[in-house]
């Protein structure tokens, strides 16, 4: 039988009345006690995850996905123009669809590469 990992260490901090109220409110919305919520947020921050379990900041991930898609489209268009070719509306839509279908995966890869290089 494996012995459970007991929590024997404590961390404390001081906050203002307003901050405490906001923290309590967020913990309550997450259906957790304030202590449970604080522990989860601290540990998830150390582990590089948002408190909701997703990797990193969702806003940063969405922004990176759009930048990746825009980059893919722009490079394809510029390459065709440099070769003297014109894009039809159908070809442009295919470029957009392909960029959109791959953007989230590529964004996550790039964000993981970035977070991996920070940890080194």
C-alpha positions in Angstrom: 0.0 0.0 0.0 1.4 3.4 -1.0 1.5 6.0 1.7 -0.3 9.3 0.8 1.9 12.4 0.3 1.0 14.4 3.4 1.0 18.2 3.4 3.2 19.2 6.2 4.4 22.7 5.1 2.5 26.0 5.2 2.7 29.2 3.2 1.2 32.4 4.4 0.7 35.9 2.9 -1.1 39.1 3.9 -3.7 40.7 1.7 -6.0 43.7 2.1 -9.7 43.4 2.9 -10.6 44.1 -0.7 -8.1 41.5 -2.0 -9.3 38.9 0.5 -12.9 39.5 -0.6 -12.0 39.1 -4.3 -10.0 35.9 -3.6 -12.9 34.4 -1.6 -15.3 35.3 -4.4 -13.2 33.5 -7.0 -12.7 30.5 -4.8 -16.4 30.3 -4.1 -17.1 30.5 -7.9 -14.7 27.5 -8.3 -16.6 25.6 -5.6 -13.4 25.4 -3.5 -12.4 26.7 -0.1 -10.0 29.6 -0.2 -7.1 27.4 0.9 -7.8 24.8 -1.7 -8.1 27.4 -4.4 -4.9 29.2 -3.4 -3.0 25.9 -3.3 -4.2 24.9 -6.7 -3.3 28.3 -8.2 0.1 28.3 -6.7 0.9 24.8 -7.8 -0.5 25.2 -11.2 1.6 28.4 -11.7 4.7 26.4 -10.7 3.8 23.6 -13.1 3.1 26.1 -16.0 -0.7 25.5 -16.1 -3.6 27.8 -15.6 -5.8 27.1 -12.6 -8.5 25.7 -14.9 -6.1 23.0 -16.1 -5.3 24.4 -19.5 -1.7 25.0 -20.6 -0.6 28.6 -20.0 -2.6 31.7 -20.6 -5.6 31.1 -22.8 -5.4 34.6 -24.1 -1.8 34.2 -25.1 -2.6 30.9 -26.8 -5.5 32.5 -28.8 -3.3 35.4 -29.8 -0.4 33.1 -30.8 -2.9 31.0 -32.9 -4.0 34.0 -34.8 -0.4 35.2 -35.4 0.6 31.8 -36.6 -2.4 31.6 -39.0 -1.7 35.1 -40.3 1.9 34.3 -40.8 1.1 31.2 -42.8 -1.4 33.0 -45.0 1.0 36.0 -45.6 4.0 33.8 -46.5 1.9 31.8 -49.0 0.5 34.9 -50.6 3.9 36.6 -50.8 5.5 33.5 -52.2 2.9 33.3 -55.0 3.3 37.0 -55.8 7.1 36.7 -55.9 6.7 34.0 -58.5 4.3 36.2 -60.6 1.2 34.2 -59.8 -2.2 35.5 -58.8 -4.5 33.9 -56.2 -8.1 33.1 -57.1 -10.7 33.6 -54.4 -10.9 29.8 -54.1 -7.2 29.5 -53.5 -7.3 32.2 -51.0 -10.1 30.5 -49.1 -8.1 27.2 -49.1 -5.1 29.1 -47.6 -7.3 30.5 -44.9 -9.0 27.2 -44.2 -5.6 25.4 -43.9 -4.1 28.1 -41.7 -7.2 28.0 -39.4 -7.2 24.2 -39.2 -3.5 24.1 -38.1 -3.2 27.3 -36.1 -4.0 26.0 -32.6 -1.7 23.0 -32.9 1.2 25.2 -34.2 0.6 27.9 -31.6 0.7 25.3 -28.8 4.0 23.9 -30.2 5.5 27.4 -30.3 4.4 28.3 -26.8 5.7 25.0 -25.5 9.1 25.7 -27.2 9.1 29.1 -25.6 8.3 27.8 -22.2 10.8 25.0 -22.6 13.6 27.4 -23.4 12.7 29.6 -20.4 13.0 26.5 -18.1 16.5 25.8 -19.3 
